[in-house]
Amino acid sequence: MAFTTRYEDCSFWLEDAGETLTPRPAMQRSEDVDVAILGGGYTGLWTAYHLLLHNPGLKVAVVEREIAGYGASGRNGGWCSPRFPVSASAMHKRWGADAARSVLLALQSAVDEIRDVSQVESIDTCFRPAGTLTVARGAHQLQALHGAYAAYERLGLADHYRFLSSQEVAERIRITDVHGGLYTPDGASIHPGRLVRGLARAVEARGGVIYEQTAVKAFESGTKARLITDAGELRARKAIVLAGEAYLTQLSKLHRALLPVYSLICLTEPLTPAQWQDIGWQHGENLASTRNTVVYLTRTPDGRILFGSRGAPYAYGSKISDEQDRHNETLQLIQRSLLEWFPSLEGIRFTHGWGGPVGMPMDWTPAVRFDPSSRIAFAGGYTGQGVSTSNLAGQMLAGMIGGYTTGFESLPFAQRRSTSWIPEPLRWLVVRAMQGGYLRIDQAAEAGQRPPLYAPLIEFLGKH
Ligand SMILES: Cc1cc2nc3c(=O)[nH]c(=O)nc-3n(C[C@H](O)[C@H](O)[C@H](O)COP(=O)(O)OP(=O)(O)OC[C@H]3O[C@@H](n4cnc5c(N)ncnc54)[C@H](O)[C@@H]3O)c2cc1C
């Protein structure tokens, strides 16, 4: 997996991070630390930050194969929301109302924490607490919206959500074919690149060390727990933290722990004041529809539209490559979708297109765990809902490793383990069938056609 692009070209967010992306020094020789962290994304950095905040004397080192923010943390859609990969109704069924509610409230507290730390550490994250608006684009999407509202109601969280008529949505934002919306003031948008780069600096300011351009090739557990690189070993007295999310699948011991699933983004040039006048969206809420093949939109701090959606189809053997970040066919599909939402933007220039892999567990449920006997800690499997979840995970891991309570110990994804993905070639067959199936279900609904005969099977298998 040789990296062939300039780091600035990985995403608009890294290009616009407000600093040159000169890599920090690589690791040169073996070293002993208290906590050795694989991965300089949000998970690794939040864990390091909270460990050091709680115990400034701790020796914490992060090993990053490229640069801090190279992964999904420097490429995402900028939604910092209390959304979780498992829906409210599925959490309710699986864990009960109290546990489901506590997950959603903990995520909202993580959103607040990101805001607060940004202030304390002077990180210019462009935090915009405008909430989230999910619209039903097409009458067929209304049912999912009503279902989501009912689920929040059953959890006693109805006061966080408000159902909007199509007219009320249009007062906020003009999108074609909208039949209603669900709005919550919870959640914010951020500048992902500035958050992750600023967080790396905050970790260093608190005494942490970050080695960049240093790939971990393997790891060992137990009393000799260590991260192994070509330059030497990072031996850990307390814990090694596996915070490489989707990329962990490239290590042989973790090949089937997650599935790398791509999400891709198109970005327009900045809109003119007249174009914004036409569209509305003055508050800059995070915006989505209930499409199965996921659509998320953000108004960027400099006035562009970011439109994100599904990514390159799953590659056999969980392969990750630069080419999948720029899957042309998918990028064109996303550009067309943006113009369907906002036809008045016909002719607008798309300045950036990029993507990246997210880590998806077989049961869609993230895990945050630390086993003191193996000394291995892991957090990930956020399936594209990782901005606030990784903050929460970092707080939880720091507590587990540092031996202090965070109040998040009883969350149902603490200390859990997901089942491994099925082996190839079955994995490729099932994942491709699901990806293609969801797309055809969406396309049929949008064309006013009956769903394909296999739709119930796809929906049953993908229930989360
Ligand atoms: C296109 C896209 C859009 C998204 N949009 C949103 C959104 O709007 N809201 C939201 O909540 N979530 C979103 N997500 C998901 C979110 O960005 C991730 O869940 C989150 O950033 C994961 O953080 P992480 O630190 O666990 O992983 P990453 O950010 O992927 O970091 C892992 C790091 O580990 C490094 N690494 C991996 N293997 C090794 C190794 N062997 N040796 C050394 N280093 C290694 C990688 O280089 C990488 O920097 C999106 C993701 C993508 C790709």
PDBQT file of the ligand as one rigid body, heavy atoms in Angstrom, charges set to zero:
ROOT
HETATM    1  C1  LIG A 501     -15.189  10.069   3.489  1.00  0.00    +0.000 C 
HETATM    2  C2  LIG A 501     -15.549   9.902   4.951  1.00  0.00    +0.000 A 
HETATM    3  C3  LIG A 501     -16.556  10.682   5.504  1.00  0.00    +0.000 A 
HETATM    4  C4  LIG A 501     -16.876  10.558   6.863  1.00  0.00    +0.000 A 
HETATM    5  N1  LIG A 501     -17.776  11.420   7.399  1.00  0.00    +0.000 NA
HETATM    6  C5  LIG A 501     -18.024  11.395   8.739  1.00  0.00    +0.000 A 
HETATM    7  C6  LIG A 501     -18.830  12.388   9.347  1.00  0.00    +0.000 A 
HETATM    8  O1  LIG A 501     -19.262  13.352   8.701  1.00  0.00    +0.000 OA
HETATM    9  N2  LIG A 501     -19.096  12.266  10.689  1.00  0.00    +0.000 N 
HETATM   10  C7  LIG A 501     -18.595  11.236  11.429  1.00  0.00    +0.000 A 
HETATM   11  O2  LIG A 501     -18.907  11.140  12.614  1.00  0.00    +0.000 OA
HETATM   12  N3  LIG A 501     -17.759  10.320  10.878  1.00  0.00    +0.000 NA
HETATM   13  C8  LIG A 501     -17.439  10.397   9.569  1.00  0.00    +0.000 A 
HETATM   14  N4  LIG A 501     -16.546   9.508   9.025  1.00  0.00    +0.000 N 
HETATM   15  C9  LIG A 501     -15.909   8.521   9.902  1.00  0.00    +0.000 C 
HETATM   16  C10 LIG A 501     -14.831   9.146  10.789  1.00  0.00    +0.000 C 
HETATM   17  O3  LIG A 501     -14.031  10.021  10.049  1.00  0.00    +0.000 OA
HETATM   18  C11 LIG A 501     -13.983   8.012  11.374  1.00  0.00    +0.000 C 
HETATM   19  O4  LIG A 501     -14.842   7.118  12.041  1.00  0.00    +0.000 OA
HETATM   20  C12 LIG A 501     -12.937   8.483  12.355  1.00  0.00    +0.000 C 
HETATM   21  O5  LIG A 501     -12.171   9.516  11.797  1.00  0.00    +0.000 OA
HETATM   22  C13 LIG A 501     -12.051   7.315  12.755  1.00  0.00    +0.000 C 
HETATM   23  O6  LIG A 501     -10.942   7.807  13.460  1.00  0.00    +0.000 OA
HETATM   24  P1  LIG A 501      -9.759   6.805  13.805  1.00  0.00    +0.000 P 
HETATM   25  O7  LIG A 501      -8.720   7.576  14.477  1.00  0.00    +0.000 OA
HETATM   26  O8  LIG A 501     -10.319   5.629  14.524  1.00  0.00    +0.000 OA
HETATM   27  O9  LIG A 501      -9.263   6.267  12.391  1.00  0.00    +0.000 OA
HETATM   28  P2  LIG A 501      -8.419   7.034  11.268  1.00  0.00    +0.000 P 
HETATM   29  O10 LIG A 501      -8.720   8.466  11.233  1.00  0.00    +0.000 OA
HETATM   30  O11 LIG A 501      -8.616   6.263  10.012  1.00  0.00    +0.000 OA
HETATM   31  O12 LIG A 501      -6.933   6.920  11.763  1.00  0.00    +0.000 OA
HETATM   32  C14 LIG A 501      -6.203   5.729  11.741  1.00  0.00    +0.000 C 
HETATM   33  C15 LIG A 501      -4.752   6.116  11.542  1.00  0.00    +0.000 C 
HETATM   34  O13 LIG A 501      -3.963   4.962  11.763  1.00  0.00    +0.000 OA
HETATM   35  C16 LIG A 501      -2.908   4.973  10.847  1.00  0.00    +0.000 C 
HETATM   36  N5  LIG A 501      -2.451   3.586  10.677  1.00  0.00    +0.000 N 
HETATM   37  C17 LIG A 501      -3.191   2.564  10.211  1.00  0.00    +0.000 A 
HETATM   38  N6  LIG A 501      -2.473   1.430  10.179  1.00  0.00    +0.000 NA
HETATM   39  C18 LIG A 501      -1.238   1.757  10.649  1.00  0.00    +0.000 A 
HETATM   40  C19 LIG A 501      -0.049   1.014  10.852  1.00  0.00    +0.000 A 
HETATM   41  N7  LIG A 501       0.028  -0.286  10.548  1.00  0.00    +0.000 N 
HETATM   42  N8  LIG A 501       1.022   1.647  11.369  1.00  0.00    +0.000 NA
HETATM   43  C20 LIG A 501       0.950   2.967  11.710  1.00  0.00    +0.000 A 
HETATM   44  N9  LIG A 501      -0.147   3.723  11.502  1.00  0.00    +0.000 NA
HETATM   45  C21 LIG A 501      -1.234   3.126  10.982  1.00  0.00    +0.000 A 
HETATM   46  C22 LIG A 501      -3.529   5.538   9.586  1.00  0.00    +0.000 C 
HETATM   47  O14 LIG A 501      -2.558   6.062   8.699  1.00  0.00    +0.000 OA
HETATM   48  C23 LIG A 501      -4.459   6.589  10.136  1.00  0.00    +0.000 C 
HETATM   49  O15 LIG A 501      -3.879   7.872  10.182  1.00  0.00    +0.000 OA
HETATM   50  C24 LIG A 501     -16.199   9.599   7.671  1.00  0.00    +0.000 A 
HETATM   51  C25 LIG A 501     -15.198   8.821   7.107  1.00  0.00    +0.000 A 
HETATM   52  C26 LIG A 501     -14.857   8.974   5.769  1.00  0.00    +0.000 A 
HETATM   53  C27 LIG A 501     -13.748   8.137   5.194  1.00  0.00    +0.000 C 
ENDROOT
TORSDOF 0
